[in-house]
Amino acid sequence: MTLSRLVAGLALSTITALAGTATVYYGGIEDRLGSTGYESNGDYNDMIYNMTGSGLQLTGSGSFLANPAVDENGTMFWDNKSSDGPLMNVGYCLYGGGNCGIVGGPVSNLSAWVGAGGTQVLNNVFLSTGTVTATLLAKITAYSTTDQLGWYNPLTGASGMVFGGTVTPGQTVSFDPGSEFVLWTNHGGTSPMLYSNAALGADSSQSHFAFFGVETSPVPEPGTMAMMVPGLLLLGWGAARFRRAKR
């Protein structure tokens, strides 16, 4: 094996084992059905919250986009004008620079979970290995006393409430949904159920959930370190052999 091929192989093994995670997930819901009217596809500020937990991971067809533009032009599916007032969609609430705020906001180093070109993600599912803790950060809706947020495990059929209509910003709730769960919302049982995996609910064509995450910098997993130690030793041996052959 040549020295250049050895270096390339070591670099590849290191890169492919890198992993990045979000330490905190933020979310906003859109409680209005339909995609017409002043809000177009929604402002997603009706209930804003964050979640942390053991092994908590968001899965689906999206990816995290750092520093998205927030300007009410709708490029990000949640970045529409709000009937609550100017500069009041979920982006302004989380990133700042607008006319709405959240408990503890604005949030630094926040990335948006979106599809290609900022489109909505319809199949959001969370994985978890234990208790999840959620904090309500804001409620900007005409249904402030009835909007609900809950969880549902499609594998076991178990479900529960996260925030009822009487919960106010700043309150924290913990729950254990099992290994997999989606989020749901409705108006206290008086409106159709809407899920973060839209195929499960009454409106499968539109995401009523927007998600964001504070990502950590990618770091080598334990398996990567195990591969790097013998790899570095082999690299040193190969370099020495290469020098002797050259002489």
KEKEMI-448630 format. One record per residue: residue number from 1; chain; y, z, x of N, C-alpha, C in turn. Coordinates in steps of 0.2 Angstrom, whole numbers. Layout:
N
+-----+----+-------+-------+-------+-------+-------+-------+-------+-------+-------+
|   i | ch |   n_Y |   n_Z |   n_X |  ca_Y |  ca_Z |  ca_X |   c_Y |   c_Z |   c_X |
+-----+----+-------+-------+-------+-------+-------+-------+-------+-------+-------+
| NUM |  A |     Y |     Z |     X |     Y |     Z |     X |     Y |     Z |     X |
...
+-----+----+-------+-------+-------+-------+-------+-------+-------+-------+-------+
END
This chain:
247
+-----+----+-------+-------+-------+-------+-------+-------+-------+-------+-------+
|   i | ch |   n_Y |   n_Z |   n_X |  ca_Y |  ca_Z |  ca_X |   c_Y |   c_Z |   c_X |
+-----+----+-------+-------+-------+-------+-------+-------+-------+-------+-------+
|   1 |  A |    -6 |     0 |     4 |     0 |     0 |     0 |     6 |     0 |     4 |
|   2 |  A |    11 |    -4 |     3 |    17 |    -5 |     7 |    22 |     1 |     5 |
|   3 |  A |    26 |     3 |     9 |    31 |     8 |     8 |    35 |     7 |     1 |
|   4 |  A |    37 |     1 |     0 |    42 |    -1 |    -5 |    38 |     0 |   -12 |
|   5 |  A |    31 |    -2 |   -12 |    27 |    -1 |   -18 |    26 |     6 |   -19 |
|   6 |  A |    25 |    10 |   -14 |    24 |    17 |   -15 |    30 |    20 |   -18 |
|   7 |  A |    36 |    19 |   -16 |    42 |    21 |   -19 |    43 |    19 |   -26 |
|   8 |  A |    42 |    13 |   -27 |    42 |    10 |   -34 |    37 |    14 |   -39 |
|   9 |  A |    31 |    15 |   -37 |    26 |    19 |   -41 |    28 |    26 |   -42 |
|  10 |  A |    31 |    29 |   -37 |    33 |    36 |   -38 |    39 |    36 |   -43 |
|  11 |  A |    44 |    32 |   -42 |    50 |    32 |   -47 |    48 |    31 |   -54 |
|  12 |  A |    43 |    26 |   -55 |    41 |    25 |   -62 |    37 |    31 |   -65 |
|  13 |  A |    33 |    34 |   -61 |    30 |    40 |   -64 |    34 |    45 |   -66 |
|  14 |  A |    40 |    46 |   -62 |    45 |    51 |   -63 |    49 |    49 |   -69 |
|  15 |  A |    51 |    43 |   -70 |    55 |    41 |   -76 |    52 |    41 |   -82 |
|  16 |  A |    46 |    39 |   -83 |    42 |    39 |   -89 |    40 |    46 |   -92 |
|  17 |  A |    41 |    51 |   -88 |    39 |    58 |   -90 |    45 |    62 |   -92 |
|  18 |  A |    51 |    59 |   -92 |    57 |    62 |   -93 |    58 |    63 |  -101 |
|  19 |  A |    60 |    69 |  -103 |    61 |    70 |  -110 |    68 |    73 |  -112 |
|  20 |  A |    71 |    71 |  -117 |    77 |    74 |  -120 |    76 |    77 |  -127 |
|  21 |  A |    80 |    82 |  -128 |    79 |    86 |  -135 |    86 |    88 |  -137 |
|  22 |  A |    86 |    89 |  -143 |    92 |    92 |  -146 |    91 |    99 |  -147 |
|  23 |  A |    96 |   103 |  -145 |    96 |   111 |  -145 |    98 |   113 |  -152 |
|  24 |  A |   102 |   109 |  -155 |   105 |   111 |  -162 |   105 |   104 |  -166 |
|  25 |  A |   103 |   104 |  -172 |   103 |    99 |  -176 |   109 |   100 |  -182 |
|  26 |  A |   113 |    95 |  -183 |   118 |    96 |  -188 |   117 |    91 |  -194 |
|  27 |  A |   118 |    93 |  -200 |   117 |    88 |  -205 |   122 |    88 |  -211 |
|  28 |  A |   123 |    83 |  -214 |   128 |    82 |  -220 |   124 |    79 |  -226 |
|  29 |  A |   126 |    81 |  -232 |   122 |    77 |  -237 |   128 |    74 |  -242 |
|  30 |  A |   125 |    68 |  -245 |   129 |    65 |  -250 |   126 |    66 |  -257 |
|  31 |  A |   129 |    70 |  -261 |   126 |    71 |  -267 |   127 |    66 |  -273 |
|  32 |  A |   131 |    61 |  -271 |   132 |    56 |  -277 |   128 |    50 |  -276 |
|  33 |  A |   125 |    48 |  -282 |   121 |    42 |  -283 |   125 |    36 |  -283 |
|  34 |  A |   122 |    30 |  -280 |   125 |    24 |  -280 |   129 |    23 |  -274 |
|  35 |  A |   131 |    16 |  -273 |   135 |    14 |  -267 |   141 |    10 |  -269 |
|  36 |  A |   144 |    12 |  -274 |   151 |     9 |  -276 |   156 |    14 |  -277 |
|  37 |  A |   162 |    12 |  -278 |   168 |    17 |  -279 |   171 |    18 |  -273 |
|  38 |  A |   176 |    23 |  -273 |   181 |    24 |  -267 |   177 |    26 |  -261 |
|  39 |  A |   172 |    30 |  -262 |   168 |    32 |  -256 |   163 |    27 |  -253 |
|  40 |  A |   163 |    21 |  -256 |   158 |    16 |  -254 |   151 |    19 |  -253 |
|  41 |  A |   148 |    20 |  -248 |   142 |    23 |  -247 |   141 |    31 |  -246 |
|  42 |  A |   147 |    34 |  -246 |   147 |    41 |  -246 |   151 |    44 |  -240 |
|  43 |  A |   153 |    50 |  -241 |   157 |    54 |  -235 |   152 |    59 |  -232 |
|  44 |  A |   147 |    61 |  -235 |   142 |    66 |  -232 |   145 |    72 |  -231 |
|  45 |  A |   150 |    74 |  -234 |   153 |    81 |  -233 |   151 |    86 |  -238 |
|  46 |  A |   147 |    84 |  -243 |   146 |    89 |  -249 |   143 |    96 |  -247 |
|  47 |  A |   139 |    95 |  -242 |   136 |   101 |  -239 |   134 |   100 |  -231 |
|  48 |  A |   137 |   104 |  -227 |   137 |   103 |  -220 |   134 |   109 |  -217 |
|  49 |  A |   129 |   108 |  -212 |   125 |   114 |  -210 |   122 |   112 |  -203 |
|  50 |  A |   119 |   117 |  -200 |   115 |   116 |  -193 |   109 |   119 |  -194 |
|  51 |  A |   104 |   117 |  -189 |    97 |   120 |  -189 |    95 |   121 |  -182 |
|  52 |  A |    92 |   126 |  -181 |    88 |   127 |  -174 |    82 |   130 |  -176 |
|  53 |  A |    77 |   129 |  -171 |    70 |   132 |  -172 |    66 |   130 |  -166 |
|  54 |  A |    60 |   134 |  -166 |    55 |   133 |  -161 |    52 |   126 |  -162 |
|  55 |  A |    52 |   122 |  -157 |    49 |   115 |  -157 |    52 |   110 |  -162 |
|  56 |  A |    58 |   112 |  -164 |    61 |   108 |  -170 |    63 |   101 |  -167 |
|  57 |  A |    61 |    96 |  -170 |    62 |    89 |  -168 |    63 |    84 |  -174 |
|  58 |  A |    68 |    80 |  -173 |    69 |    75 |  -178 |    66 |    68 |  -177 |
|  59 |  A |    62 |    66 |  -181 |    59 |    59 |  -180 |    61 |    54 |  -186 |
|  60 |  A |    60 |    48 |  -184 |    62 |    43 |  -189 |    63 |    36 |  -185 |
|  61 |  A |    66 |    32 |  -188 |    68 |    25 |  -185 |    75 |    25 |  -182 |
|  62 |  A |    78 |    31 |  -181 |    85 |    31 |  -178 |    84 |    33 |  -171 |
|  63 |  A |    90 |    33 |  -168 |    91 |    36 |  -161 |    98 |    39 |  -160 |
|  64 |  A |    99 |    43 |  -155 |   105 |    47 |  -155 |   110 |    42 |  -151 |
|  65 |  A |   116 |    42 |  -154 |   122 |    38 |  -151 |   127 |    43 |  -150 |
|  66 |  A |   129 |    43 |  -143 |   135 |    48 |  -141 |   141 |    45 |  -143 |
|  67 |  A |   146 |    49 |  -144 |   153 |    47 |  -145 |   154 |    42 |  -150 |
|  68 |  A |   152 |    42 |  -156 |   153 |    37 |  -161 |   160 |    37 |  -163 |
|  69 |  A |   163 |    31 |  -165 |   170 |    31 |  -168 |   170 |    33 |  -175 |
|  70 |  A |   175 |    38 |  -176 |   176 |    40 |  -183 |   183 |    38 |  -185 |
|  71 |  A |   183 |    33 |  -189 |   190 |    30 |  -191 |   190 |    27 |  -198 |
|  72 |  A |   185 |    29 |  -202 |   184 |    28 |  -209 |   183 |    20 |  -211 |
|  73 |  A |   180 |    17 |  -206 |   179 |     9 |  -206 |   172 |     8 |  -208 |
|  74 |  A |   168 |    13 |  -209 |   161 |    12 |  -211 |   156 |     9 |  -207 |
|  75 |  A |   158 |     8 |  -200 |   153 |     6 |  -195 |   147 |    11 |  -195 |
|  76 |  A |   149 |    17 |  -194 |   144 |    22 |  -195 |   143 |    23 |  -202 |
|  77 |  A |   137 |    23 |  -205 |   135 |    23 |  -212 |   138 |    29 |  -216 |
|  78 |  A |   140 |    35 |  -212 |   143 |    41 |  -215 |   151 |    41 |  -214 |
|  79 |  A |   153 |    36 |  -211 |   161 |    36 |  -209 |   165 |    32 |  -214 |
|  80 |  A |   164 |    34 |  -221 |   168 |    31 |  -226 |   174 |    35 |  -228 |
|  81 |  A |   178 |    32 |  -232 |   184 |    36 |  -235 |   181 |    41 |  -240 |
|  82 |  A |   184 |    46 |  -241 |   182 |    52 |  -245 |   187 |    52 |  -251 |
|  83 |  A |   184 |    54 |  -257 |   189 |    55 |  -263 |   192 |    62 |  -262 |
|  84 |  A |   189 |    66 |  -257 |   192 |    73 |  -256 |   199 |    72 |  -253 |
|  85 |  A |   200 |    67 |  -250 |   207 |    66 |  -246 |   206 |    62 |  -240 |
|  86 |  A |   211 |    60 |  -237 |   211 |    56 |  -230 |   208 |    60 |  -225 |
|  87 |  A |   204 |    56 |  -221 |   201 |    59 |  -215 |   197 |    66 |  -216 |
|  88 |  A |   192 |    65 |  -221 |   188 |    71 |  -223 |   181 |    69 |  -223 |
|  89 |  A |   178 |    64 |  -221 |   171 |    63 |  -221 |   168 |    68 |  -216 |
|  90 |  A |   161 |    68 |  -215 |   157 |    72 |  -211 |   159 |    71 |  -204 |
|  91 |  A |   161 |    65 |  -202 |   163 |    64 |  -195 |   169 |    68 |  -193 |
|  92 |  A |   174 |    68 |  -197 |   180 |    72 |  -195 |   178 |    79 |  -196 |
|  93 |  A |   174 |    81 |  -200 |   173 |    88 |  -201 |   169 |    91 |  -194 |
|  94 |  A |   165 |    87 |  -192 |   161 |    89 |  -186 |   164 |    88 |  -179 |
|  95 |  A |   167 |    82 |  -178 |   170 |    80 |  -172 |   178 |    82 |  -172 |
|  96 |  A |   181 |    83 |  -177 |   188 |    85 |  -177 |   192 |    79 |  -178 |
|  97 |  A |   199 |    81 |  -178 |   204 |    75 |  -178 |   206 |    73 |  -185 |
|  98 |  A |   203 |    77 |  -190 |   204 |    75 |  -197 |   207 |    81 |  -201 |
|  99 |  A |   206 |    81 |  -207 |   209 |    86 |  -212 |   203 |    90 |  -215 |
| 100 |  A |   198 |    91 |  -212 |   193 |    95 |  -214 |   189 |    99 |  -208 |
| 101 |  A |   187 |   104 |  -209 |   184 |   108 |  -203 |   177 |   111 |  -205 |
| 102 |  A |   174 |   114 |  -201 |   168 |   118 |  -202 |   168 |   125 |  -199 |
| 103 |  A |   164 |   129 |  -201 |   163 |   136 |  -197 |   161 |   134 |  -190 |
| 104 |  A |   165 |   137 |  -185 |   163 |   136 |  -178 |   165 |   129 |  -175 |
| 105 |  A |   168 |   125 |  -179 |   169 |   118 |  -177 |   176 |   117 |  -173 |
| 106 |  A |   177 |   111 |  -171 |   173 |   105 |  -170 |   167 |   106 |  -165 |
| 107 |  A |   163 |   102 |  -165 |   157 |   103 |  -161 |   157 |    98 |  -154 |
| 108 |  A |   156 |   101 |  -149 |   156 |    97 |  -142 |   149 |    94 |  -141 |
| 109 |  A |   149 |    88 |  -137 |   143 |    85 |  -135 |   138 |    83 |  -141 |
| 110 |  A |   141 |    81 |  -146 |   138 |    79 |  -152 |   136 |    72 |  -153 |
| 111 |  A |   130 |    70 |  -154 |   128 |    63 |  -155 |   125 |    62 |  -162 |
| 112 |  A |   126 |    56 |  -164 |   125 |    54 |  -171 |   118 |    51 |  -171 |
| 113 |  A |   114 |    52 |  -176 |   107 |    50 |  -177 |   108 |    44 |  -182 |
| 114 |  A |   107 |    38 |  -179 |   109 |    32 |  -183 |   104 |    26 |  -181 |
| 115 |  A |   103 |    21 |  -186 |   100 |    15 |  -184 |   104 |    10 |  -180 |
| 116 |  A |   101 |     4 |  -180 |   105 |    -1 |  -176 |   111 |    -2 |  -179 |
| 117 |  A |   117 |    -2 |  -174 |   123 |    -4 |  -177 |   126 |     1 |  -181 |
| 118 |  A |   124 |     7 |  -181 |   127 |    13 |  -185 |   124 |    13 |  -192 |
| 119 |  A |   119 |    10 |  -194 |   116 |     9 |  -200 |   112 |    16 |  -202 |
| 120 |  A |   111 |    17 |  -208 |   107 |    23 |  -211 |   100 |    23 |  -209 |
| 121 |  A |    97 |    29 |  -208 |    90 |    30 |  -207 |    87 |    33 |  -213 |
| 122 |  A |    82 |    30 |  -216 |    79 |    31 |  -222 |    73 |    36 |  -222 |
| 123 |  A |    70 |    37 |  -216 |    64 |    40 |  -215 |    64 |    46 |  -211 |
| 124 |  A |    69 |    50 |  -212 |    70 |    56 |  -207 |    65 |    62 |  -209 |
| 125 |  A |    61 |    64 |  -204 |    56 |    69 |  -205 |    57 |    74 |  -199 |
| 126 |  A |    56 |    80 |  -200 |    57 |    85 |  -195 |    50 |    88 |  -193 |
| 127 |  A |    49 |    89 |  -187 |    43 |    93 |  -184 |    45 |   100 |  -182 |
| 128 |  A |    41 |   105 |  -183 |    42 |   111 |  -181 |    36 |   115 |  -179 |
| 129 |  A |    37 |   120 |  -175 |    31 |   125 |  -173 |    32 |   132 |  -175 |
| 130 |  A |    37 |   133 |  -179 |    39 |   140 |  -181 |    45 |   141 |  -185 |
| 131 |  A |    48 |   146 |  -185 |    54 |   148 |  -190 |    60 |   143 |  -188 |
| 132 |  A |    63 |   141 |  -193 |    69 |   137 |  -193 |    75 |   141 |  -196 |
| 133 |  A |    80 |   141 |  -192 |    86 |   145 |  -194 |    92 |   140 |  -196 |
| 134 |  A |    94 |   140 |  -202 |   100 |   136 |  -204 |   106 |   140 |  -206 |
| 135 |  A |   112 |   137 |  -204 |   118 |   140 |  -206 |   122 |   135 |  -210 |
| 136 |  A |   125 |   137 |  -215 |   129 |   133 |  -219 |   136 |   133 |  -216 |
| 137 |  A |   139 |   127 |  -215 |   146 |   127 |  -211 |   151 |   125 |  -216 |
| 138 |  A |   150 |   121 |  -221 |   155 |   119 |  -226 |   152 |   116 |  -232 |
| 139 |  A |   156 |   116 |  -237 |   154 |   113 |  -244 |   161 |   110 |  -247 |
| 140 |  A |   161 |   104 |  -247 |   167 |   100 |  -250 |   164 |    96 |  -256 |
| 141 |  A |   164 |    98 |  -261 |   161 |    95 |  -267 |   163 |    98 |  -274 |
| 142 |  A |   163 |    94 |  -279 |   164 |    96 |  -286 |   158 |   100 |  -288 |
| 143 |  A |   153 |   100 |  -285 |   147 |   103 |  -287 |   146 |   109 |  -282 |
| 144 |  A |   151 |   113 |  -280 |   150 |   118 |  -275 |   146 |   124 |  -278 |
| 145 |  A |   145 |   125 |  -284 |   141 |   130 |  -287 |   134 |   128 |  -289 |
| 146 |  A |   133 |   122 |  -288 |   126 |   120 |  -290 |   122 |   116 |  -285 |
| 147 |  A |   126 |   113 |  -280 |   122 |   109 |  -275 |   117 |   113 |  -271 |
| 148 |  A |   111 |   111 |  -270 |   106 |   115 |  -267 |   103 |   110 |  -261 |
| 149 |  A |   101 |   114 |  -256 |    97 |   111 |  -250 |    91 |   115 |  -249 |
| 150 |  A |    85 |   111 |  -249 |    79 |   114 |  -248 |    74 |   110 |  -243 |
| 151 |  A |    68 |   113 |  -242 |    63 |   109 |  -238 |    57 |   108 |  -242 |
| 152 |  A |    53 |   103 |  -239 |    47 |   101 |  -242 |    42 |    99 |  -237 |
| 153 |  A |    36 |   102 |  -237 |    31 |   100 |  -232 |    26 |    95 |  -235 |
| 154 |  A |    27 |    88 |  -234 |    22 |    83 |  -237 |    15 |    84 |  -236 |
| 155 |  A |    13 |    87 |  -230 |     6 |    88 |  -229 |     3 |    94 |  -233 |
| 156 |  A |     6 |    99 |  -234 |     4 |   105 |  -238 |     6 |   105 |  -245 |
| 157 |  A |    11 |   102 |  -247 |    14 |   102 |  -253 |    19 |   109 |  -254 |
| 158 |  A |    19 |   113 |  -249 |    24 |   119 |  -249 |    31 |   117 |  -249 |
| 159 |  A |    35 |   121 |  -253 |    42 |   119 |  -253 |    46 |   126 |  -254 |
| 160 |  A |    53 |   125 |  -252 |    57 |   131 |  -253 |    64 |   130 |  -253 |
| 161 |  A |    68 |   134 |  -255 |    75 |   134 |  -255 |    78 |   136 |  -248 |
| 162 |  A |    83 |   132 |  -246 |    87 |   134 |  -240 |    94 |   137 |  -242 |
| 163 |  A |    98 |   133 |  -246 |   104 |   135 |  -248 |   105 |   134 |  -256 |
| 164 |  A |   105 |   139 |  -259 |   107 |   138 |  -267 |   114 |   137 |  -268 |
| 165 |  A |   116 |   136 |  -274 |   123 |   134 |  -276 |   128 |   140 |  -275 |
| 166 |  A |   125 |   146 |  -274 |   130 |   152 |  -273 |   131 |   153 |  -266 |
| 167 |  A |   128 |   150 |  -261 |   129 |   151 |  -254 |   135 |   149 |  -252 |
| 168 |  A |   139 |   153 |  -248 |   145 |   151 |  -245 |   145 |   150 |  -238 |
| 169 |  A |   150 |   146 |  -235 |   150 |   144 |  -228 |   149 |   150 |  -224 |
| 170 |  A |   145 |   150 |  -218 |   145 |   156 |  -214 |   138 |   159 |  -215 |
| 171 |  A |   135 |   158 |  -220 |   129 |   162 |  -222 |   123 |   158 |  -218 |
| 172 |  A |   118 |   162 |  -216 |   112 |   160 |  -212 |   106 |   161 |  -216 |
| 173 |  A |   101 |   157 |  -216 |    94 |   158 |  -219 |    89 |   155 |  -214 |
| 174 |  A |    83 |   159 |  -214 |    78 |   157 |  -210 |    72 |   155 |  -214 |
| 175 |  A |    68 |   150 |  -212 |    62 |   149 |  -216 |    57 |   146 |  -211 |
| 176 |  A |    50 |   146 |  -214 |    45 |   143 |  -210 |    41 |   138 |  -214 |
| 177 |  A |    43 |   131 |  -213 |    40 |   126 |  -217 |    33 |   123 |  -215 |
| 178 |  A |    31 |   126 |  -209 |    25 |   123 |  -206 |    26 |   118 |  -201 |
| 179 |  A |    21 |   113 |  -200 |    22 |   109 |  -194 |    26 |   103 |  -196 |
| 180 |  A |    27 |   101 |  -202 |    31 |    95 |  -203 |    35 |    97 |  -210 |
| 181 |  A |    41 |    94 |  -210 |    45 |    95 |  -217 |    51 |    90 |  -217 |
| 182 |  A |    53 |    89 |  -223 |    58 |    85 |  -225 |    63 |    89 |  -229 |
| 183 |  A |    70 |    87 |  -229 |    75 |    91 |  -233 |    76 |    87 |  -240 |
| 184 |  A |    78 |    91 |  -245 |    79 |    89 |  -251 |    86 |    92 |  -254 |
| 185 |  A |    89 |    88 |  -259 |    95 |    91 |  -262 |    95 |    89 |  -269 |
| 186 |  A |    98 |    93 |  -273 |   100 |    91 |  -280 |   105 |    95 |  -283 |
| 187 |  A |   107 |    94 |  -289 |   113 |    99 |  -292 |   109 |   104 |  -296 |
| 188 |  A |   106 |   109 |  -293 |   103 |   114 |  -297 |    98 |   112 |  -302 |
| 189 |  A |    94 |   107 |  -300 |    89 |   105 |  -305 |    92 |   100 |  -311 |
| 190 |  A |    98 |    98 |  -311 |   101 |    94 |  -316 |   102 |    87 |  -314 |
| 191 |  A |   100 |    85 |  -308 |   100 |    79 |  -305 |    94 |    77 |  -302 |
| 192 |  A |    93 |    70 |  -300 |    86 |    68 |  -297 |    86 |    71 |  -290 |
| 193 |  A |    79 |    72 |  -288 |    78 |    75 |  -281 |    79 |    69 |  -276 |
| 194 |  A |    83 |    71 |  -271 |    84 |    66 |  -265 |    82 |    69 |  -259 |
| 195 |  A |    78 |    65 |  -255 |    74 |    68 |  -249 |    77 |    64 |  -243 |
| 196 |  A |    76 |    68 |  -237 |    78 |    65 |  -231 |    74 |    59 |  -229 |
| 197 |  A |    68 |    59 |  -231 |    63 |    53 |  -231 |    64 |    50 |  -238 |
| 198 |  A |    69 |    45 |  -239 |    71 |    43 |  -245 |    65 |    40 |  -249 |
| 199 |  A |    60 |    38 |  -247 |    54 |    35 |  -250 |    51 |    40 |  -255 |
| 200 |  A |    52 |    47 |  -254 |    49 |    52 |  -258 |    54 |    54 |  -264 |
| 201 |  A |    60 |    51 |  -264 |    65 |    53 |  -269 |    67 |    48 |  -274 |
| 202 |  A |    72 |    50 |  -278 |    74 |    45 |  -284 |    78 |    39 |  -281 |
| 203 |  A |    81 |    40 |  -275 |    85 |    34 |  -273 |    82 |    32 |  -266 |
| 204 |  A |    77 |    27 |  -266 |    74 |    26 |  -260 |    78 |    20 |  -256 |
| 205 |  A |    83 |    18 |  -258 |    87 |    13 |  -255 |    93 |    15 |  -251 |
| 206 |  A |    95 |    22 |  -251 |   100 |    24 |  -248 |    99 |    31 |  -245 |
| 207 |  A |   101 |    32 |  -239 |   100 |    39 |  -236 |   105 |    44 |  -239 |
| 208 |  A |   103 |    49 |  -241 |   108 |    54 |  -244 |   109 |    60 |  -238 |
| 209 |  A |   106 |    59 |  -232 |   107 |    63 |  -227 |   109 |    60 |  -221 |
| 210 |  A |   114 |    63 |  -217 |   116 |    61 |  -211 |   115 |    67 |  -206 |
| 211 |  A |   112 |    65 |  -200 |   110 |    70 |  -195 |   114 |    68 |  -188 |
| 212 |  A |   115 |    74 |  -185 |   118 |    74 |  -178 |   114 |    79 |  -174 |
| 213 |  A |   115 |    78 |  -167 |   112 |    83 |  -163 |   116 |    84 |  -156 |
| 214 |  A |   115 |    90 |  -154 |   118 |    92 |  -148 |   112 |    91 |  -143 |
| 215 |  A |   112 |    86 |  -139 |   107 |    85 |  -134 |   107 |    88 |  -128 |
| 216 |  A |   102 |    90 |  -125 |   101 |    93 |  -118 |   101 |    87 |  -113 |
| 217 |  A |   102 |    88 |  -107 |   101 |    83 |  -102 |    94 |    82 |  -101 |
| 218 |  A |    91 |    76 |  -100 |    84 |    75 |   -99 |    82 |    78 |   -92 |
| 219 |  A |    77 |    82 |   -93 |    74 |    86 |   -87 |    67 |    84 |   -86 |
| 220 |  A |    64 |    84 |   -80 |    57 |    83 |   -79 |    53 |    88 |   -83 |
| 221 |  A |    47 |    85 |   -87 |    43 |    90 |   -90 |    38 |    93 |   -84 |
| 222 |  A |    34 |    98 |   -86 |    30 |   101 |   -81 |    25 |    96 |   -78 |
| 223 |  A |    23 |    92 |   -82 |    18 |    87 |   -79 |    21 |    82 |   -74 |
| 224 |  A |    28 |    81 |   -75 |    31 |    77 |   -70 |    32 |    80 |   -64 |
| 225 |  A |    33 |    87 |   -64 |    34 |    91 |   -57 |    27 |    90 |   -54 |
| 226 |  A |    22 |    91 |   -58 |    15 |    91 |   -54 |    14 |    84 |   -51 |
| 227 |  A |    16 |    79 |   -54 |    15 |    72 |   -51 |    20 |    71 |   -45 |
| 228 |  A |    26 |    74 |   -45 |    31 |    73 |   -40 |    29 |    76 |   -34 |
| 229 |  A |    25 |    82 |   -34 |    24 |    86 |   -27 |    19 |    82 |   -23 |
| 230 |  A |    13 |    80 |   -26 |     9 |    76 |   -22 |    12 |    69 |   -20 |
| 231 |  A |    16 |    66 |   -25 |    19 |    60 |   -23 |    24 |    60 |   -18 |
| 232 |  A |    28 |    66 |   -17 |    32 |    66 |   -12 |    29 |    67 |    -5 |
| 233 |  A |    23 |    71 |    -5 |    19 |    72 |     1 |    16 |    65 |     3 |
| 234 |  A |    14 |    61 |    -2 |    11 |    55 |     0 |    17 |    50 |     3 |
| 235 |  A |    23 |    51 |     0 |    28 |    47 |     2 |    30 |    48 |     9 |
| 236 |  A |    30 |    55 |    11 |    31 |    57 |    18 |    26 |    54 |    23 |
| 237 |  A |    20 |    54 |    21 |    14 |    52 |    25 |    15 |    44 |    26 |
| 238 |  A |    17 |    41 |    20 |    17 |    33 |    20 |    23 |    31 |    25 |
| 239 |  A |    29 |    35 |    25 |    34 |    34 |    29 |    33 |    34 |    36 |
| 240 |  A |    29 |    40 |    38 |    27 |    41 |    45 |    22 |    36 |    47 |
| 241 |  A |    18 |    34 |    43 |    13 |    28 |    45 |    17 |    22 |    46 |
| 242 |  A |    22 |    21 |    42 |    26 |    14 |    42 |    30 |    14 |    49 |
| 243 |  A |    32 |    20 |    51 |    36 |    20 |    57 |    31 |    19 |    63 |
| 244 |  A |    25 |    22 |    63 |    21 |    21 |    69 |    19 |    14 |    69 |
| 245 |  A |    17 |    10 |    63 |    15 |     3 |    63 |    21 |    -1 |    66 |
| 246 |  A |    27 |     1 |    64 |    33 |    -3 |    67 |    33 |    -3 |    74 |
| 247 |  A |    32 |     4 |    77 |    33 |     4 |    84 |    27 |     1 |    88 |
+-----+----+-------+-------+-------+-------+-------+-------+-------+-------+-------+
END
